[in-house]
Amino acid sequence: SLKNNKKYAPTEAATPATLHQR
């Protein structure tokens, strides 16, 4: 999840906001 989140957010927070930033 860290790899995936790095594209959207600098933190390892799996929030709906980050998921929508796809």
mmCIF file of the N, C-alpha and C atoms, coordinates in Angstrom:
data_MODEL
# 
_entry.id   MODEL 
# 
loop_
_atom_site.group_PDB 
_atom_site.id 
_atom_site.type_symbol 
_atom_site.label_atom_id 
_atom_site.label_alt_id 
_atom_site.label_comp_id 
_atom_site.label_asym_id 
_atom_site.label_entity_id 
_atom_site.label_seq_id 
_atom_site.pdbx_PDB_ins_code 
_atom_site.Cartn_x 
_atom_site.Cartn_y 
_atom_site.Cartn_z 
_atom_site.occupancy 
_atom_site.B_iso_or_equiv 
_atom_site.pdbx_formal_charge 
_atom_site.auth_seq_id 
_atom_site.auth_comp_id 
_atom_site.auth_asym_id 
_atom_site.auth_atom_id 
_atom_site.pdbx_PDB_model_num 
ATOM 1  N N  . SER A 1 1  ? 0.837   -1.202 0.000   1.00 0.00 ? 1  SER A N  1 
ATOM 2  C CA . SER A 1 1  ? 0.000   0.000  0.000   1.00 0.00 ? 1  SER A CA 1 
ATOM 3  C C  . SER A 1 1  ? 0.868   1.247  0.000   1.00 0.00 ? 1  SER A C  1 
ATOM 4  N N  . LEU A 1 2  ? 2.067   1.111  0.552   1.00 0.00 ? 2  LEU A N  1 
ATOM 5  C CA . LEU A 1 2  ? 2.969   2.266  0.573   1.00 0.00 ? 2  LEU A CA 1 
ATOM 6  C C  . LEU A 1 2  ? 3.297   2.709  -0.848  1.00 0.00 ? 2  LEU A C  1 
ATOM 7  N N  . LYS A 1 3  ? 3.609   1.757  -1.708  1.00 0.00 ? 3  LYS A N  1 
ATOM 8  C CA . LYS A 1 3  ? 3.953   2.078  -3.097  1.00 0.00 ? 3  LYS A CA 1 
ATOM 9  C C  . LYS A 1 3  ? 2.797   2.786  -3.788  1.00 0.00 ? 3  LYS A C  1 
ATOM 10 N N  . ASN A 1 4  ? 1.592   2.259  -3.595  1.00 0.00 ? 4  ASN A N  1 
ATOM 11 C CA . ASN A 1 4  ? 0.420   2.839  -4.243  1.00 0.00 ? 4  ASN A CA 1 
ATOM 12 C C  . ASN A 1 4  ? 0.131   4.238  -3.732  1.00 0.00 ? 4  ASN A C  1 
ATOM 13 N N  . ASN A 1 5  ? 0.242   4.414  -2.416  1.00 0.00 ? 5  ASN A N  1 
ATOM 14 C CA . ASN A 1 5  ? -0.076  5.708  -1.826  1.00 0.00 ? 5  ASN A CA 1 
ATOM 15 C C  . ASN A 1 5  ? 0.939   6.779  -2.197  1.00 0.00 ? 5  ASN A C  1 
ATOM 16 N N  . LYS A 1 6  ? 2.177   6.356  -2.434  1.00 0.00 ? 6  LYS A N  1 
ATOM 17 C CA . LYS A 1 6  ? 3.225   7.337  -2.766  1.00 0.00 ? 6  LYS A CA 1 
ATOM 18 C C  . LYS A 1 6  ? 2.825   8.170  -3.972  1.00 0.00 ? 6  LYS A C  1 
ATOM 19 N N  . LYS A 1 7  ? 2.063   7.583  -4.892  1.00 0.00 ? 7  LYS A N  1 
ATOM 20 C CA . LYS A 1 7  ? 1.643   8.323  -6.075  1.00 0.00 ? 7  LYS A CA 1 
ATOM 21 C C  . LYS A 1 7  ? 0.683   9.444  -5.705  1.00 0.00 ? 7  LYS A C  1 
ATOM 22 N N  . TYR A 1 8  ? -0.137  9.190  -4.683  1.00 0.00 ? 8  TYR A N  1 
ATOM 23 C CA . TYR A 1 8  ? -1.172  10.155 -4.332  1.00 0.00 ? 8  TYR A CA 1 
ATOM 24 C C  . TYR A 1 8  ? -0.790  11.009 -3.130  1.00 0.00 ? 8  TYR A C  1 
ATOM 25 N N  . ALA A 1 9  ? -0.348  10.362 -2.063  1.00 0.00 ? 9  ALA A N  1 
ATOM 26 C CA . ALA A 1 9  ? -0.017  11.104 -0.840  1.00 0.00 ? 9  ALA A CA 1 
ATOM 27 C C  . ALA A 1 9  ? 1.324   10.649 -0.288  1.00 0.00 ? 9  ALA A C  1 
ATOM 28 N N  . PRO A 1 10 ? 2.048   11.546 0.375   1.00 0.00 ? 10 PRO A N  1 
ATOM 29 C CA . PRO A 1 10 ? 3.355   11.232 0.955   1.00 0.00 ? 10 PRO A CA 1 
ATOM 30 C C  . PRO A 1 10 ? 3.238   10.347 2.189   1.00 0.00 ? 10 PRO A C  1 
ATOM 31 N N  . THR A 1 11 ? 2.028   10.240 2.717   1.00 0.00 ? 11 THR A N  1 
ATOM 32 C CA . THR A 1 11 ? 1.828   9.446  3.929   1.00 0.00 ? 11 THR A CA 1 
ATOM 33 C C  . THR A 1 11 ? 1.169   8.119  3.595   1.00 0.00 ? 11 THR A C  1 
ATOM 34 N N  . GLU A 1 12 ? 1.269   7.167  4.528   1.00 0.00 ? 12 GLU A N  1 
ATOM 35 C CA . GLU A 1 12 ? 0.666   5.850  4.304   1.00 0.00 ? 12 GLU A CA 1 
ATOM 36 C C  . GLU A 1 12 ? -0.741  5.835  4.873   1.00 0.00 ? 12 GLU A C  1 
ATOM 37 N N  . ALA A 1 13 ? -1.546  6.831  4.492   1.00 0.00 ? 13 ALA A N  1 
ATOM 38 C CA . ALA A 1 13 ? -2.912  6.904  5.004   1.00 0.00 ? 13 ALA A CA 1 
ATOM 39 C C  . ALA A 1 13 ? -3.893  6.511  3.904   1.00 0.00 ? 13 ALA A C  1 
ATOM 40 N N  . ALA A 1 14 ? -4.578  5.400  4.101   1.00 0.00 ? 14 ALA A N  1 
ATOM 41 C CA . ALA A 1 14 ? -5.551  4.934  3.106   1.00 0.00 ? 14 ALA A CA 1 
ATOM 42 C C  . ALA A 1 14 ? -6.905  5.584  3.362   1.00 0.00 ? 14 ALA A C  1 
ATOM 43 N N  . THR A 1 15 ? -7.061  6.797  2.849   1.00 0.00 ? 15 THR A N  1 
ATOM 44 C CA . THR A 1 15 ? -8.308  7.528  3.064   1.00 0.00 ? 15 THR A CA 1 
ATOM 45 C C  . THR A 1 15 ? -9.087  7.613  1.752   1.00 0.00 ? 15 THR A C  1 
ATOM 46 N N  . PRO A 1 16 ? -10.400 7.776  1.822   1.00 0.00 ? 16 PRO A N  1 
ATOM 47 C CA . PRO A 1 16 ? -11.220 7.900  0.619   1.00 0.00 ? 16 PRO A CA 1 
ATOM 48 C C  . PRO A 1 16 ? -10.707 9.008  -0.301  1.00 0.00 ? 16 PRO A C  1 
ATOM 49 N N  . ALA A 1 17 ? -10.166 10.054 0.285   1.00 0.00 ? 17 ALA A N  1 
ATOM 50 C CA . ALA A 1 17 ? -9.653  11.175 -0.505  1.00 0.00 ? 17 ALA A CA 1 
ATOM 51 C C  . ALA A 1 17 ? -8.510  10.717 -1.395  1.00 0.00 ? 17 ALA A C  1 
ATOM 52 N N  . THR A 1 18 ? -7.590  9.948  -0.837  1.00 0.00 ? 18 THR A N  1 
ATOM 53 C CA . THR A 1 18 ? -6.433  9.492  -1.608  1.00 0.00 ? 18 THR A CA 1 
ATOM 54 C C  . THR A 1 18 ? -6.873  8.523  -2.696  1.00 0.00 ? 18 THR A C  1 
ATOM 55 N N  . LEU A 1 19 ? -7.868  7.710  -2.381  1.00 0.00 ? 19 LEU A N  1 
ATOM 56 C CA . LEU A 1 19 ? -8.346  6.736  -3.355  1.00 0.00 ? 19 LEU A CA 1 
ATOM 57 C C  . LEU A 1 19 ? -9.017  7.435  -4.530  1.00 0.00 ? 19 LEU A C  1 
ATOM 58 N N  . HIS A 1 20 ? -9.665  8.568  -4.261  1.00 0.00 ? 20 HIS A N  1 
ATOM 59 C CA . HIS A 1 20 ? -10.358 9.295  -5.317  1.00 0.00 ? 20 HIS A CA 1 
ATOM 60 C C  . HIS A 1 20 ? -9.393  10.096 -6.179  1.00 0.00 ? 20 HIS A C  1 
ATOM 61 N N  . GLN A 1 21 ? -8.170  10.266 -5.692  1.00 0.00 ? 21 GLN A N  1 
ATOM 62 C CA . GLN A 1 21 ? -7.184  11.052 -6.445  1.00 0.00 ? 21 GLN A CA 1 
ATOM 63 C C  . GLN A 1 21 ? -6.572  10.251 -7.582  1.00 0.00 ? 21 GLN A C  1 
ATOM 64 N N  . ARG A 1 22 ? -7.093  9.044  -7.808  1.00 0.00 ? 22 ARG A N  1 
ATOM 65 C CA . ARG A 1 22 ? -6.552  8.182  -8.856  1.00 0.00 ? 22 ARG A CA 1 
ATOM 66 C C  . ARG A 1 22 ? -6.541  8.918  -10.188 1.00 0.00 ? 22 ARG A C  1 
# 
